């Protein structure tokens, strides 16, 4: 096996192991917080947790890209795996709501570092004309733990209750992260860095960001407002709020339906996007993001909510395509750092949507979902108007 294939195999194995641990308990943390704190404190903590997910992921994304360029994928991922394990231990050992927030500050970091590092690795070993397919294959592997994790987490809660079940899920996550850290050190090869030295100043990198990438970023910010405003409260809507609410175990299966839907569309969309251009598929994806909160608002029973979770899976329709478009538009020797800067800007701003989502939910769950829908409409229209494709940019340059 070549060193590139060996490194990719090690990275994919690590994605499965760490991702499985991450998704065992992540979606049930709002319920866990409700067990640990009074109602008003719990709602506030849920909003803070959702905001932290975006804000800290944003703050870690740029250093993640920088560390990838500075240390290499292997060493950078090890640092963040260790931080994730420290976060799991915090939640396991200290059963209080503030410990959940403290631990999240550590285990959120792995997802942040994995994006710049994995995208950079895919960009280096996959030919440009098949880059969407490569990113989609990685996204497909990421879906495996996203499908299985919530189901196993739901089983833990069914067996031991919310509080003990969530802590049991985190114990299992700790073990999986430890195995993943060993695997990455054995499989991933150290790479030789060439080209310009890593850039640590995000303002200088911003000046290097192409206009087409900035337009994609702006539309993506609006779409993520649509996603994040209700995101942390979806589990509460389905298991507590809607008229025909369901059990936590059923919610786990609904999450599996969502991710299975995403898996089924990844590779066909990737093949078509590499052949016919990426913009149409990204635009369709933004449309699915927009429709989800409105569809959820009108779902009041299990049979009504199943197609809504299929729709939620379809919002991943062109997500690998969007990531591949970012890598296409980024300068060749700045891809990991530019990817990190993109997510730094996007997620810092989107963190305010998550914080605001808690306030909107306290006013009215209906208002929360309608405001989210409005942001989705704006983001979709902006990308339809200003979004560019790599092929279109190449044609414009050829005409000049």
MILUM-25877 format. One record per residue (C-alpha): residue number from 1; z, y, x. Coordinates in nm, 4 decimals, decimal comma, padded with zeros to 6 digits. Layout:
<rs>
+-----+----------+----------+----------+
: num :       zz :       yy :       xx :
+-----+----------+----------+----------+
: NUM :        Z :        Y :        X :
...
+-----+----------+----------+----------+
</rs>
This chain:
<rs>
+-----+----------+----------+----------+
: num :       zz :       yy :       xx :
+-----+----------+----------+----------+
:   1 :  00,0000 :  00,0000 :  00,0000 :
:   2 : -00,0972 :  00,3423 :  00,1405 :
:   3 :  00,1737 :  00,6000 :  00,2031 :
:   4 :  00,0469 :  00,8195 : -00,0836 :
:   5 :  00,0514 :  00,5326 : -00,3328 :
:   6 :  00,3918 :  00,4211 : -00,2062 :
:   7 :  00,5312 :  00,7721 : -00,2498 :
:   8 :  00,3891 :  00,7972 : -00,6020 :
:   9 :  00,5322 :  00,4568 : -00,6948 :
:  10 :  00,8743 :  00,5639 : -00,5663 :
:  11 :  00,8530 :  00,8908 : -00,7553 :
:  12 :  00,7525 :  00,7207 : -01,0801 :
:  13 :  01,0356 :  00,4704 : -01,0455 :
:  14 :  01,2821 :  00,7517 : -00,9914 :
:  15 :  01,1456 :  00,9390 : -01,2946 :
:  16 :  01,2099 :  00,6340 : -01,5141 :
:  17 :  01,5634 :  00,5701 : -01,3842 :
:  18 :  01,6919 :  00,9277 : -01,3809 :
:  19 :  01,5087 :  01,0105 : -01,7029 :
:  20 :  01,6645 :  00,7131 : -01,8793 :
:  21 :  02,0109 :  00,8329 : -01,7823 :
:  22 :  01,9310 :  01,1908 : -01,8769 :
:  23 :  01,8105 :  01,1023 : -02,2280 :
:  24 :  02,0823 :  00,8507 : -02,3097 :
:  25 :  02,3207 :  01,1264 : -02,4171 :
:  26 :  02,1352 :  01,4587 : -02,3950 :
:  27 :  02,0197 :  01,4743 : -02,7579 :
:  28 :  02,3658 :  01,3814 : -02,8856 :
:  29 :  02,5529 :  01,6502 : -02,6904 :
:  30 :  02,5585 :  01,8888 : -02,9923 :
:  31 :  02,7396 :  01,6173 : -03,1919 :
:  32 :  02,9744 :  01,5535 : -02,8983 :
:  33 :  03,0586 :  01,9237 : -02,8792 :
:  34 :  03,1405 :  01,9210 : -03,2503 :
:  35 :  03,3864 :  01,6382 : -03,1796 :
:  36 :  03,5559 :  01,8293 : -02,8981 :
:  37 :  03,5894 :  02,1780 : -03,0463 :
:  38 :  03,6515 :  02,3658 : -03,3695 :
:  39 :  03,3466 :  02,4411 : -03,5850 :
:  40 :  03,2808 :  02,8002 : -03,4726 :
:  41 :  03,3512 :  02,7205 : -03,1064 :
:  42 :  03,1244 :  02,4154 : -03,1242 :
:  43 :  02,8318 :  02,6136 : -03,2696 :
:  44 :  02,8723 :  02,8760 : -02,9976 :
:  45 :  02,8940 :  02,6042 : -02,7290 :
:  46 :  02,5766 :  02,4394 : -02,8665 :
:  47 :  02,3938 :  02,7713 : -02,8389 :
:  48 :  02,5239 :  02,8223 : -02,4850 :
:  49 :  02,4186 :  02,4680 : -02,3908 :
:  50 :  02,0666 :  02,5232 : -02,5260 :
:  51 :  02,0447 :  02,8584 : -02,3462 :
:  52 :  02,1698 :  02,7025 : -02,0226 :
:  53 :  01,9005 :  02,4380 : -02,0456 :
:  54 :  01,6317 :  02,7062 : -02,0232 :
:  55 :  01,8150 :  02,9612 : -01,8096 :
:  56 :  01,9421 :  02,7236 : -01,5404 :
:  57 :  01,6190 :  02,5253 : -01,5378 :
:  58 :  01,4445 :  02,8563 : -01,4793 :
:  59 :  01,6816 :  02,9607 : -01,2037 :
:  60 :  01,6505 :  02,6191 : -01,0374 :
:  61 :  01,2711 :  02,5978 : -01,0741 :
:  62 :  01,1814 :  02,8561 : -00,8118 :
:  63 :  01,4337 :  02,7288 : -00,5521 :
:  64 :  01,3052 :  02,3829 : -00,6410 :
:  65 :  00,9517 :  02,4788 : -00,5483 :
:  66 :  01,0759 :  02,6540 : -00,2347 :
:  67 :  01,2881 :  02,3537 : -00,1283 :
:  68 :  00,9931 :  02,1236 : -00,1891 :
:  69 :  00,7809 :  02,3352 :  00,0458 :
:  70 :  01,0655 :  02,3719 :  00,2947 :
:  71 :  01,2217 :  02,0233 :  00,2991 :
:  72 :  00,9540 :  01,8029 :  00,1515 :
:  73 :  00,9649 :  01,6129 : -00,1758 :
:  74 :  01,1903 :  01,3354 : -00,0466 :
:  75 :  01,4797 :  01,5473 :  00,0779 :
:  76 :  01,4610 :  01,8034 : -00,2036 :
:  77 :  01,4819 :  01,5362 : -00,4730 :
:  78 :  01,7804 :  01,3741 : -00,3019 :
:  79 :  01,9729 :  01,7030 : -00,3054 :
:  80 :  01,9181 :  01,7459 : -00,6774 :
:  81 :  01,9930 :  01,3813 : -00,7569 :
:  82 :  02,3344 :  01,4258 : -00,5969 :
:  83 :  02,3957 :  01,7381 : -00,8061 :
:  84 :  02,3026 :  01,5475 : -01,1227 :
:  85 :  02,5533 :  01,2734 : -01,0435 :
:  86 :  02,8232 :  01,5367 : -00,9929 :
:  87 :  02,7449 :  01,6731 : -01,3410 :
:  88 :  02,7705 :  01,3299 : -01,5007 :
:  89 :  03,1096 :  01,2746 : -01,3386 :
:  90 :  03,2328 :  01,6057 : -01,4766 :
:  91 :  03,1512 :  01,5051 : -01,8356 :
:  92 :  03,2913 :  01,1532 : -01,7904 :
:  93 :  03,6239 :  01,2564 : -01,6384 :
:  94 :  03,7032 :  01,5748 : -01,8357 :
:  95 :  03,6626 :  01,5330 : -02,2163 :
:  96 :  03,6526 :  01,9025 : -02,3124 :
:  97 :  03,3730 :  02,1278 : -02,4383 :
:  98 :  03,3798 :  02,3514 : -02,1305 :
:  99 :  03,3430 :  02,0472 : -01,9031 :
: 100 :  03,0200 :  01,9588 : -02,0872 :
: 101 :  02,8846 :  02,3057 : -02,0095 :
: 102 :  03,0027 :  02,2836 : -01,6479 :
: 103 :  02,8521 :  01,9373 : -01,6001 :
: 104 :  02,5253 :  02,0490 : -01,7607 :
: 105 :  02,4956 :  02,3184 : -01,4928 :
: 106 :  02,4528 :  02,0293 : -01,2477 :
: 107 :  02,2564 :  01,7609 : -01,4313 :
: 108 :  02,0061 :  02,0121 : -01,5735 :
: 109 :  01,9012 :  02,0740 : -01,2125 :
: 110 :  01,7176 :  01,7435 : -01,1707 :
: 111 :  01,4540 :  01,8222 : -01,4332 :
: 112 :  01,4013 :  02,1638 : -01,2750 :
: 113 :  01,3364 :  02,0301 : -00,9248 :
: 114 :  01,1272 :  01,7371 : -01,0448 :
: 115 :  00,8514 :  01,9504 : -01,1969 :
: 116 :  00,7426 :  02,1503 : -00,8898 :
: 117 :  00,7889 :  01,8481 : -00,6639 :
: 118 :  00,6012 :  01,5984 : -00,8790 :
: 119 :  00,3217 :  01,8405 : -00,9655 :
: 120 :  00,2728 :  01,9203 : -00,5969 :
: 121 :  00,2573 :  01,5498 : -00,5119 :
: 122 :  00,0038 :  01,4799 : -00,7872 :
: 123 : -00,2085 :  01,7788 : -00,6772 :
: 124 : -00,2182 :  01,6460 : -00,3203 :
: 125 : -00,3147 :  01,2845 : -00,3892 :
: 126 : -00,5291 :  01,3062 : -00,7058 :
: 127 : -00,8885 :  01,4459 : -00,6955 :
: 128 : -00,9238 :  01,7818 : -00,8714 :
: 129 : -01,1707 :  01,6489 : -01,1297 :
: 130 : -00,9125 :  01,3893 : -01,2390 :
: 131 : -00,6013 :  01,6034 : -01,2089 :
: 132 : -00,5332 :  01,6159 : -01,5834 :
: 133 : -00,5485 :  01,2364 : -01,5931 :
: 134 : -00,3004 :  01,2178 : -01,3024 :
: 135 : -00,0578 :  01,4598 : -01,4663 :
: 136 : -00,0943 :  01,2712 : -01,7955 :
: 137 : -00,0133 :  00,9401 : -01,6261 :
: 138 :  00,3039 :  01,0990 : -01,4887 :
: 139 :  00,3861 :  01,2394 : -01,8333 :
: 140 :  00,3283 :  00,8943 : -01,9797 :
: 141 :  00,5843 :  00,7442 : -01,7430 :
: 142 :  00,8303 :  01,0234 : -01,8283 :
: 143 :  00,7984 :  00,9264 : -02,1942 :
: 144 :  00,9368 :  00,5768 : -02,1329 :
: 145 :  01,2967 :  00,6961 : -02,0840 :
: 146 :  01,2497 :  00,9616 : -02,3518 :
: 147 :  01,1655 :  00,6864 : -02,5999 :
: 148 :  01,4306 :  00,4352 : -02,4966 :
: 149 :  01,7140 :  00,6699 : -02,3944 :
: 150 :  01,7971 :  00,8148 : -02,7408 :
: 151 :  01,7833 :  00,4665 : -02,8958 :
: 152 :  02,0344 :  00,3291 : -02,6431 :
: 153 :  02,2441 :  00,6430 : -02,6852 :
: 154 :  02,2441 :  00,5883 : -03,0620 :
: 155 :  02,3561 :  00,2284 : -03,0056 :
: 156 :  02,6458 :  00,3489 : -02,7856 :
: 157 :  02,7569 :  00,5890 : -03,0606 :
: 158 :  02,7211 :  00,3201 : -03,3279 :
: 159 :  02,9424 :  00,0871 : -03,1225 :
: 160 :  03,2111 :  00,3261 : -02,9959 :
: 161 :  03,1831 :  00,6464 : -03,1983 :
: 162 :  03,0512 :  00,9863 : -03,0907 :
: 163 :  03,3089 :  01,0776 : -02,8232 :
: 164 :  03,3446 :  00,7407 : -02,6494 :
: 165 :  02,9778 :  00,6538 : -02,7034 :
: 166 :  02,8538 :  00,9701 : -02,5301 :
: 167 :  03,0901 :  00,9161 : -02,2350 :
: 168 :  02,9713 :  00,5528 : -02,2073 :
: 169 :  02,6114 :  00,6789 : -02,2004 :
: 170 :  02,6974 :  00,9152 : -01,9145 :
: 171 :  02,8603 :  00,6317 : -01,7162 :
: 172 :  02,5350 :  00,4365 : -01,7449 :
: 173 :  02,3385 :  00,7511 : -01,6487 :
: 174 :  02,5495 :  00,7845 : -01,3328 :
: 175 :  02,4653 :  00,4283 : -01,2275 :
: 176 :  02,0934 :  00,4773 : -01,2913 :
: 177 :  02,0888 :  00,8021 : -01,0910 :
: 178 :  02,2528 :  00,6249 : -00,7968 :
: 179 :  01,9888 :  00,3497 : -00,8008 :
: 180 :  01,7152 :  00,6152 : -00,8247 :
: 181 :  01,8506 :  00,8004 : -00,5193 :
: 182 :  01,8316 :  00,4803 : -00,3134 :
: 183 :  01,4804 :  00,4036 : -00,4411 :
: 184 :  01,3426 :  00,7447 : -00,3525 :
: 185 :  01,4766 :  00,7245 :  00,0028 :
: 186 :  01,3130 :  00,3849 :  00,0534 :
: 187 :  00,9764 :  00,4522 : -00,1136 :
: 188 :  00,8877 :  00,8214 : -00,0740 :
: 189 :  00,7370 :  00,9131 :  00,2619 :
: 190 :  00,8139 :  01,2317 :  00,4522 :
: 191 :  00,5084 :  01,4576 :  00,4462 :
: 192 :  00,3804 :  01,6970 :  00,7101 :
: 193 :  00,3663 :  02,0570 :  00,5862 :
: 194 :  00,0684 :  02,2714 :  00,6865 :
: 195 : -00,0685 :  02,6122 :  00,5873 :
: 196 :  00,1343 :  02,9254 :  00,5175 :
: 197 :  00,5097 :  02,9155 :  00,5528 :
: 198 :  00,7111 :  02,8856 :  00,2266 :
: 199 :  00,7522 :  03,2144 :  00,0379 :
: 200 :  01,1116 :  03,2873 : -00,0669 :
: 201 :  01,0407 :  03,6216 : -00,2383 :
: 202 :  00,9337 :  03,5745 : -00,6038 :
: 203 :  00,8046 :  03,9337 : -00,6231 :
: 204 :  00,5532 :  03,8665 : -00,3475 :
: 205 :  00,4476 :  03,5450 : -00,5196 :
: 206 :  00,4049 :  03,7312 : -00,8489 :
: 207 :  00,1435 :  03,9553 : -00,6833 :
: 208 : -00,0478 :  03,6399 : -00,5848 :
: 209 : -00,0468 :  03,5014 : -00,9408 :
: 210 : -00,4024 :  03,5183 : -01,0865 :
: 211 : -00,4522 :  03,7139 : -01,4146 :
: 212 : -00,5628 :  03,3981 : -01,5970 :
: 213 : -00,2360 :  03,2276 : -01,5055 :
: 214 : -00,0389 :  03,5326 : -01,6244 :
: 215 : -00,2069 :  03,5146 : -01,9673 :
: 216 : -00,1243 :  03,1455 : -01,9947 :
: 217 :  00,2344 :  03,2278 : -01,9002 :
: 218 :  00,2688 :  03,4977 : -02,1684 :
: 219 :  00,1369 :  03,2765 : -02,4478 :
: 220 :  00,3545 :  02,9888 : -02,3260 :
: 221 :  00,6645 :  03,2122 : -02,3436 :
: 222 :  00,5967 :  03,2904 : -02,7110 :
: 223 :  00,5361 :  02,9225 : -02,7887 :
: 224 :  00,8621 :  02,8237 : -02,6172 :
: 225 :  01,0468 :  03,0755 : -02,8326 :
: 226 :  00,9071 :  02,8791 : -03,1268 :
: 227 :  01,0325 :  02,5531 : -02,9753 :
: 228 :  01,3728 :  02,6553 : -02,8419 :
: 229 :  01,5084 :  02,8615 : -03,1320 :
: 230 :  01,5669 :  02,5477 : -03,3454 :
: 231 :  01,5603 :  02,2773 : -03,0760 :
: 232 :  01,9343 :  02,2139 : -03,0289 :
: 233 :  01,9873 :  02,2125 : -03,4057 :
: 234 :  01,7216 :  01,9557 : -03,5000 :
: 235 :  01,9764 :  01,6723 : -03,4698 :
: 236 :  02,2195 :  01,8660 : -03,6921 :
: 237 :  01,9477 :  01,9354 : -03,9528 :
: 238 :  01,8482 :  01,5680 : -03,9689 :
: 239 :  02,1977 :  01,4115 : -03,9570 :
: 240 :  02,4023 :  01,6794 : -04,1386 :
: 241 :  02,2034 :  01,9564 : -04,3147 :
: 242 :  01,9004 :  01,8211 : -04,5018 :
: 243 :  01,9605 :  01,6799 : -04,8509 :
: 244 :  01,8899 :  01,3170 : -04,7578 :
: 245 :  02,0491 :  01,3267 : -04,4118 :
: 246 :  02,0399 :  01,0140 : -04,1924 :
: 247 :  02,2647 :  00,8453 : -03,9335 :
: 248 :  02,2727 :  00,9163 : -03,5603 :
: 249 :  02,1157 :  00,5748 : -03,4933 :
: 250 :  01,8263 :  00,6577 : -03,7264 :
: 251 :  01,7826 :  00,9886 : -03,5442 :
: 252 :  01,7486 :  00,7896 : -03,2217 :
: 253 :  01,4647 :  00,5897 : -03,3776 :
: 254 :  01,3019 :  00,9095 : -03,5050 :
: 255 :  01,3087 :  01,0394 : -03,1471 :
: 256 :  01,1390 :  00,7173 : -03,0358 :
: 257 :  00,8657 :  00,7741 : -03,2989 :
: 258 :  00,8165 :  01,1255 : -03,1588 :
: 259 :  00,7733 :  01,0076 : -02,8023 :
: 260 :  00,5565 :  00,7090 : -02,8961 :
: 261 :  00,3198 :  00,9513 : -03,0699 :
: 262 :  00,2986 :  01,1579 : -02,7510 :
: 263 :  00,2296 :  00,8464 : -02,5439 :
: 264 : -00,0614 :  00,7419 : -02,7662 :
: 265 : -00,2462 :  01,0742 : -02,7264 :
: 266 : -00,1833 :  01,1505 : -02,3565 :
: 267 : -00,4604 :  00,9550 : -02,1840 :
: 268 : -00,7443 :  01,0116 : -02,4361 :
: 269 : -00,6732 :  01,3860 : -02,4311 :
: 270 : -00,6562 :  01,3889 : -02,0502 :
: 271 : -00,9953 :  01,2179 : -02,0244 :
: 272 : -01,1565 :  01,4677 : -02,2629 :
: 273 : -00,9858 :  01,7717 : -02,1032 :
: 274 : -01,1163 :  01,6793 : -01,7562 :
: 275 : -01,4675 :  01,6470 : -01,9018 :
: 276 : -01,4891 :  01,9300 : -02,1551 :
: 277 : -01,2382 :  02,1914 : -02,0374 :
: 278 : -00,8670 :  02,2428 : -02,0862 :
: 279 : -00,8356 :  02,5504 : -02,3099 :
: 280 : -00,9223 :  02,3849 : -02,6469 :
: 281 : -00,6626 :  02,1142 : -02,5947 :
: 282 : -00,3909 :  02,3583 : -02,4896 :
: 283 : -00,4728 :  02,5709 : -02,7952 :
: 284 : -00,4426 :  02,2712 : -03,0308 :
: 285 : -00,1085 :  02,1893 : -02,8690 :
: 286 :  00,0206 :  02,5400 : -02,9375 :
: 287 : -00,0821 :  02,4913 : -03,3012 :
: 288 :  00,1314 :  02,1761 : -03,3262 :
: 289 :  00,4288 :  02,3612 : -03,1738 :
: 290 :  00,3859 :  02,6294 : -03,4391 :
: 291 :  00,3726 :  02,3905 : -03,7359 :
: 292 :  00,6824 :  02,1863 : -03,6459 :
: 293 :  00,9646 :  02,4228 : -03,7591 :
: 294 :  00,7860 :  02,4942 : -04,0892 :
: 295 :  00,7352 :  02,1217 : -04,1543 :
: 296 :  01,1002 :  02,0476 : -04,0666 :
: 297 :  01,2169 :  02,3146 : -04,3105 :
: 298 :  01,0522 :  02,1292 : -04,5992 :
: 299 :  01,1691 :  01,7804 : -04,4923 :
: 300 :  01,4668 :  01,6723 : -04,7056 :
: 301 :  01,4610 :  01,2922 : -04,6777 :
: 302 :  01,3964 :  01,0158 : -04,4251 :
: 303 :  01,0432 :  00,9471 : -04,5522 :
: 304 :  00,9629 :  01,3180 : -04,5391 :
: 305 :  01,1028 :  01,3642 : -04,1891 :
: 306 :  00,9175 :  01,0701 : -04,0279 :
: 307 :  00,5773 :  01,2512 : -04,0306 :
: 308 :  00,7560 :  01,5642 : -03,9055 :
: 309 :  00,8664 :  01,3722 : -03,5953 :
: 310 :  00,5102 :  01,2431 : -03,5573 :
: 311 :  00,4080 :  01,6109 : -03,5591 :
: 312 :  00,6777 :  01,6820 : -03,3015 :
: 313 :  00,5194 :  01,4163 : -03,0802 :
: 314 :  00,1757 :  01,5714 : -03,1298 :
: 315 :  00,3022 :  01,9003 : -02,9870 :
: 316 :  00,2841 :  01,7167 : -02,6515 :
: 317 : -00,0896 :  01,6665 : -02,7219 :
: 318 : -00,2046 :  01,8952 : -02,4401 :
: 319 :  00,1150 :  01,9512 : -02,2407 :
: 320 : -00,0093 :  01,7571 : -01,9339 :
: 321 : -00,3343 :  01,9528 : -01,9711 :
: 322 : -00,1383 :  02,2808 : -01,9607 :
: 323 :  00,0458 :  02,1697 : -01,6452 :
: 324 : -00,2828 :  02,0666 : -01,4854 :
: 325 : -00,4278 :  02,4073 : -01,5787 :
: 326 : -00,1360 :  02,5774 : -01,4018 :
: 327 : -00,2090 :  02,3733 : -01,0883 :
: 328 : -00,5822 :  02,4526 : -01,1138 :
: 329 : -00,5182 :  02,8268 : -01,1455 :
: 330 : -00,2512 :  02,8433 : -00,8710 :
: 331 : -00,3584 :  02,9158 : -00,5092 :
: 332 : -00,4221 :  02,5965 : -00,3134 :
: 333 : -00,1419 :  02,6431 : -00,0565 :
: 334 :  00,1135 :  02,7821 : -00,3033 :
: 335 :  00,1028 :  02,5256 : -00,5852 :
: 336 :  00,4666 :  02,4058 : -00,5846 :
: 337 :  00,6069 :  02,7570 : -00,5340 :
: 338 :  00,3720 :  02,9084 : -00,7961 :
: 339 :  00,4652 :  02,6330 : -01,0409 :
: 340 :  00,8321 :  02,7108 : -00,9783 :
: 341 :  00,7733 :  03,0856 : -01,0262 :
: 342 :  00,5894 :  03,0195 : -01,3554 :
: 343 :  00,8867 :  02,8250 : -01,4895 :
: 344 :  01,1371 :  03,0744 : -01,3480 :
: 345 :  00,9810 :  03,3591 : -01,5467 :
: 346 :  00,9157 :  03,1530 : -01,8593 :
: 347 :  01,2537 :  02,9859 : -01,8896 :
: 348 :  01,4648 :  03,2909 : -01,8025 :
: 349 :  01,3047 :  03,4736 : -02,0944 :
: 350 :  01,3088 :  03,1712 : -02,3252 :
: 351 :  01,6827 :  03,1243 : -02,2630 :
: 352 :  01,7385 :  03,4232 : -02,4907 :
: 353 :  01,5621 :  03,2317 : -02,7700 :
: 354 :  01,8109 :  02,9473 : -02,7399 :
: 355 :  02,1086 :  03,1845 : -02,7457 :
: 356 :  01,9553 :  03,3681 : -03,0414 :
: 357 :  01,8911 :  03,0371 : -03,2152 :
: 358 :  02,2666 :  02,9796 : -03,2489 :
: 359 :  02,3116 :  03,3200 : -03,4144 :
: 360 :  02,0173 :  03,2621 : -03,6487 :
: 361 :  02,1541 :  02,9188 : -03,7430 :
: 362 :  02,4926 :  03,0687 : -03,8326 :
: 363 :  02,3145 :  03,3211 : -04,0558 :
: 364 :  02,0917 :  03,0557 : -04,2143 :
: 365 :  01,9203 :  02,7348 : -04,0921 :
: 366 :  01,6177 :  02,8441 : -04,2976 :
: 367 :  01,5979 :  03,1769 : -04,1128 :
: 368 :  01,6197 :  02,9937 : -03,7791 :
: 369 :  01,3150 :  02,7801 : -03,8624 :
: 370 :  01,1074 :  03,0646 : -04,0095 :
: 371 :  01,1616 :  03,2940 : -03,7093 :
: 372 :  01,0588 :  03,0070 : -03,4799 :
: 373 :  00,7369 :  02,9630 : -03,6806 :
: 374 :  00,6568 :  03,3354 : -03,6431 :
: 375 :  00,6796 :  03,3217 : -03,2640 :
: 376 :  00,4500 :  03,0173 : -03,2646 :
: 377 :  00,1834 :  03,2038 : -03,4580 :
: 378 :  00,1921 :  03,4929 : -03,2082 :
: 379 :  00,1690 :  03,2645 : -02,9044 :
: 380 : -00,1214 :  03,0656 : -03,0448 :
: 381 : -00,3201 :  03,3764 : -03,1343 :
: 382 : -00,2623 :  03,5318 : -02,7894 :
: 383 : -00,3910 :  03,2242 : -02,6052 :
: 384 : -00,6908 :  03,1977 : -02,8382 :
: 385 : -00,7793 :  03,5573 : -02,7475 :
: 386 : -00,6875 :  03,5852 : -02,3775 :
: 387 : -00,6588 :  03,2294 : -02,2477 :
: 388 : -00,9055 :  03,1175 : -01,9792 :
: 389 : -01,0287 :  02,7854 : -01,8491 :
: 390 : -01,1087 :  02,7005 : -01,4871 :
: 391 : -01,4660 :  02,6137 : -01,5814 :
: 392 : -01,5132 :  02,9488 : -01,7569 :
: 393 : -01,3765 :  03,1344 : -01,4553 :
: 394 : -01,6131 :  02,9439 : -01,2245 :
: 395 : -01,9101 :  03,0298 : -01,4471 :
: 396 : -01,8116 :  03,3983 : -01,4479 :
: 397 : -01,7940 :  03,4028 : -01,0682 :
: 398 : -02,1351 :  03,2303 : -01,0479 :
: 399 : -02,2920 :  03,4972 : -01,2708 :
: 400 : -02,1647 :  03,7687 : -01,0361 :
+-----+----------+----------+----------+
</rs>
